[in-house]
Amino acid sequence: MEELKIDESYDNELKEIEFYKNSTTHQYMLPYIGFNYQEHKVLLVAESHYLENDEDRKKVANFKEWYEDKGNISLSEKGYEHIHTRRVVQTWFSNGNGLFQKIKKELENANINIKYFWERIAFMNFFIVPSTNGSREIYSTKEVEEKSLSNFEEVIKVLKPNYILFVSKRSYCIFEKKNSEYLNKTSPFSHPTSIWWYRKRKDGKRAKDEFKEKIEIIFKS
C-alpha cells in the first residue's frame, strides 16, 4: 500500500483548540493534512466517524461526557482505528471504501492521480462525536451541532483553506446558517454514498459530476 506523506506542522495550533486540547482520545480525530496542502489549500469535509462496537457506542452516547472527557473514556482498539482520521485516510484512500471509493472513481474520471490529490488536501469529519448508528447518518442534537460547528470554525482559522468542499449536505447546512466569512470559499455536494451522488436532479445535474468539475478547476487550472 502506498503511504501518504502528512503535514504535521499545524498540530501544535490544532491541539490548542478546546475539543482536542486535553484529550488524547479526541486527538485521534485531528484533521488529516496532506504534505503539500499549502499548494491548493483544499479542505474536504465529510460527516462523521462511526463505531461498530456496541460497547464503544455506549461510551460516546452521552455527548456531554464525551465532549468533556479528559482521558477517562477508553475505546476498544478497533474503536480507535475507526476515529483515527489520518489512519482512516491512509487505509482507504486508494483501496476504496464507501466515500473513498466514490471519490477515487471521480478522480480517475478526471485523470487526477489519487495520491497526488490526497497529498494536496486536508480532510476531516464535521461532527466531533462518532455516529452511534453505525455507518448510517449520525443522530445529533442541537448541542452536538453547535459544538461541532464551533470546533470546525476553529480548525479553519488554523488551516485557512482556499476551498472548502463539503461532501455532507447536512454538515454544510449547519455551517451555512452561521454565514461564515468562509462561505464564499465553500462548495456543497451530496454525500458520495447517498443516492443523490448519482441521481440526476431537476436541473439535470448530478453531485458526482459537479464534484469532478470542481476538482478539475482546482487541480488543473
DAFENQUI-V19727 format. One line per field, one symbol per residue. ss: DSSP state (a for helix, b for strand, c for the rest). phi: phi as a letter, one per 30 degrees, with the letter a starting at -180 (. if undefined). A space follows every 10 residues. Layout:
BEGIN
ss=???
phi=???
END
This chain:
BEGIN
ss=cccccbcccc aaaacccaaa accaaaaccc cbbbccaaac cbbbbbcccb cccaaaaaaa ccaaaaaacc ccccccaaaa aaacaaaaaa aaccccccaa aaaaaaaaac cccaaaaacc bbbbbccccc bccccccccc caaaaaaaaa aaaaaaaaac ccbbbbccaa aaaaaaaccc ccaaabbbcc ccccaaaccc ccccccaaaa aaaaaaaaaa c
phi=.dcddcccdc dddddddedd ecbdddddce edbdeceddb hcccbccadb bccedddddc dddeddddec kddbcdeddd ddcdeddede dcecdiaied dddedddddc hceddedddc bcbacddcbd dcciddeddb cededdddde dddddddddh ddbbcdcadd ddddddddhd dcddccbcbd decddddcdd dddicbeddd deddddddcc d
END
